[in-house]
Amino acid sequence: MAKYAIGLDYGSLSVRTLLIDIHTGEELATSIYDYDHQVMETELPCGVKLGESWALQHPQDYLNGLYATIREVITISQVNPKDIVGIGVDFTSCTILPTKADGTPLCFLPEFAQNPHAYVKLWKHHAAQPYADQLNQTAEKMEEPWLPLYGGKISSEWMIPKIMQIVKEAPEVYDACDRILEAGDWIVWQLTGVEARSACNAGYKGLYHHTNGYPSHDFFKSLDPKMEFVVEEKLSTDIHPLGGCAGTITSEVAEKTGLSPDTAVAIGIIDAHASVPACKIDGPGTMLMIMGTSTCHMLLSEKEMGVPGTCGIVKDGILPGYFGYEAGQSCVGDHFSWFVKNCLPASYYEQANKQGINIHQFLRSKAEKLRVGESGLIALDWWNGVRSVLMDFDLSGLIVGMTLLTKPEEIYRALIEATAYGTRQIIEAFESAGVPVNHLIAAGGIAEKDPMTMQIYADVCKRPIHISGSPQSGALGSAIFGIAAADPKRTGYDNVHQIAHKLGKLKDVVYQPILKNSTIYDSLFAEYQQLHDYFGKDGNQVMKRLKKIKMQYK
């Protein structure tokens, strides 16, 4: 008899739920729920204004999406819920929220409904940059041994800087909450009634090490006296490896979704990391790029080595048996969306409408006719700050070479090329540290829908690029972990590697680098590197000075 699994893929704007056949890999039903509150960047629902670089979400959206999408995939597929063996959950990260001991988010309580710090801080909440700077300075001064495993610098997106912001700016929230945890771990808690913290989340975003645990009490105390026992008081030392089972769903969840109460729930995983098994990656040397509003770069290795600019190196953090490396770019799809929303003449929209295509398709149709280097433009992909390799969210975007003859499609292509240069910068950082990158695989909406961009990446990075075989690789990967969480007697599988080998998918499409384009891109990338170092290191701090002036008006 056929058996099934569900993968929940929590993104920045919506949750996608996928139901698959666990033996054939057939994707039987998909449901998407757009968050009612989306991303709160300027104000709370009650009208309370937010500061610069804030990005919050409402946890009720996550619950609403959970119940609605699971019910819908069951309805669409018409499968018997008793034949659904497991659920896997992936989530954006580092996305955190403060809760009470029973898991109730603080923002659900009337006394905290108007306090921004009581809400979910989304991964791209960058208002904690001053605290990240303090943390990095302190870690360097104290010669903390874990710092090289995070590329020598902790991002403001990570958990501890965000907790520091709560402590410094809203101590009443810190005092009132019993737990601070990743939203992915919170959803698993809501599904099972068990607080099961993921080694993936703790390792990449919370400074947890598989051998040494969290940093010392002295280190946390040096950040703020209130944080001396933050691990024991707000976090957890009960860390669970990927591939395991957090528990089965509660009776309440069963009632609201229609699932059977014996449905297993996997330990949560970060959204980007979930795509690795979905793309048949089972060993070192292949980098996966999950390309959406941002891009995450995943790479497996048998060695634990500090690589400048990495976001983390975690044993068993992606797949059991390997050290999982993560790097990333904060602005990719966001980059392109910003441009079309703010920088196009009305005539471009009119022409796109006449042709019956969306504005991105229209721009690409014009940009792909341009020869490499023809526009004379080069850009820095820093519109959302920099994750790898500089780890600095006070930096901003830049375009060089514009004239009165510059056309929108030239700028659009330059922005795409900038994100490709950013990926090459990351690849070169890995290889310089002795971690090889032989092959590239791309997943996500850009990889699926944008051949021009993928060819540019192949030409810039000078490597062939394979494409994920599923348009919803995160949800597929989560479903794979959901199968691994279930009883092997029900599934017929022994481990997640076996499941990934059977159910992972790649398309036949391969983008091969074009030599003449790569040669020109070598010259342009050299210019990108000069701009990268000049504005991103010690050459010119103008971007930071401009931000300080800007902040005077907030």
GIJOVEN-V705338 format. One record per helix or strand of 3 or more residues. SS is the DSSP state (alpha for helix, beta for strand). FROM is the first residue (numbers start at 1). TO is the last residue. Records with the same first field share a line. If there is no record, write none. Layout:
BEGIN
SS=FROM-TO + FROM-TO
END
This chain:
BEGIN
beta=4-10 + 14-21 + 27-34 + 84-91 + 96-99 + 179-182 + 245-248 + 264-266 + 286-291 + 295-301 + 312-315 + 323-329 + 378-380 + 398-400 + 439-443 + 465-468 + 506-511
alpha=59-77 + 81-83 + 106-108 + 110-112 + 116-118 + 129-141 + 147-150 + 159-169 + 171-176 + 183-192 + 199-205 + 217-223 + 225-227 + 230-234 + 251-257 + 271-278 + 333-342 + 346-355 + 359-367 + 408-432 + 445-449 + 451-461 + 473-485 + 488-491 + 496-503 + 515-536 + 542-551
END
